[in-house]
Amino acid sequence: MMKWNEIPHAWQRTFEVAWESFLEGSRPIGVVVVNDVGEIISTGKSCDRSHER
């Protein structure tokens, strides 16, 4: 089994963003976009806005 520090940074950030989404009451979906050299250029997450209806 891989240890957290063995997971590539972009994947770590993906899990972190998904966890943030979960803590906010949404589905735990996180997205990280990287450029051709592996630098994170954008992040996104699911957002449940059903309470705003």
PyMOL commands that set and color helices and strands:
alter all, ss='L'
color gray80, all
select helices_A, chain A and resi 4-6+9-23+50-52
alter helices_A, ss='H'
color red, helices_A
select strands_A, chain A and resi 30-34+40-45
alter strands_A, ss='S'
color yellow, strands_A
deselect
rebuild
show_as cartoon
